[in-house]
């Protein structure tokens, strides 16, 4: 993890999930780990669900969505042999997000997200993502992203 | 809409999506409209996605998740002929959340969520939810919730 995060190499500053400058956002950081994307994130108390000791399902969905799309974008730049955010800029938008919640996600633990591209077809990228706490799998997600042009 | 919202009748105060007292949360309000649940919500600028003029996909997932579960809970109380939050308390947790993003959701519009219970089977409730802005359908979701005991 000597490299800068995908987000710090990019120019998306305001996104609620991954924008580097959104002070009210989650500001996740994603890194290469071989061919996979890795993200470690610490929930805050206000990210809780119905019970104060677990993470809200929507927060989990946001983490999985943004981390997976950031991996799809980083992968597309890498496949073209050029740095993240070089021109022409690459972006992905989410077409479908499917999250399965396997067990309560504790709010006081550091969460680990691991994402992997499982299918590339035309402009579509399918990404599978796991969310674990203390080595225990808490949620899994599948994200279908569609590549779009970005100014 | 003369009735209090489901959330204001309940005692979940801190949930990031629907807790009435979470100042950093989304604080959605859900109401009966016949057999369906209705929620109107105004995004703020920091809820944006990669582009500043659209709503982040994770925020949309959070709205759909919390609104749908609140409907499942309200429906369960109504089916038992008793007020929301009466004892024994009823809660639902999300087992699966599936969101399809049909078009960009504008950040400067009021969003309308409409949720409907489509299947009840044992402890499971399946809820279908739409999210529209200015009458245009922007996203659809399916949420599977599981009923759990609550203290």
Interface residues (C-beta under 8 A of the other chain):
Chain A: X12 X14 X15 X16 X17 X19 X22 X23 X24 X25 X26 X46 X47 X48 X49 X50 X52 X56 X57 X58 X59 X61 X62 X63 X65 X66 X91 X93 X94 X95 X96 X97 X98 X99 X100 X101 X104 X150
Chain B: X12 X14 X15 X16 X17 X19 X22 X23 X24 X25 X26 X46 X47 X48 X49 X50 X52 X56 X57 X58 X59 X61 X62 X63 X65 X66 X91 X93 X94 X95 X96 X97 X98 X99 X100 X101 X104 X150
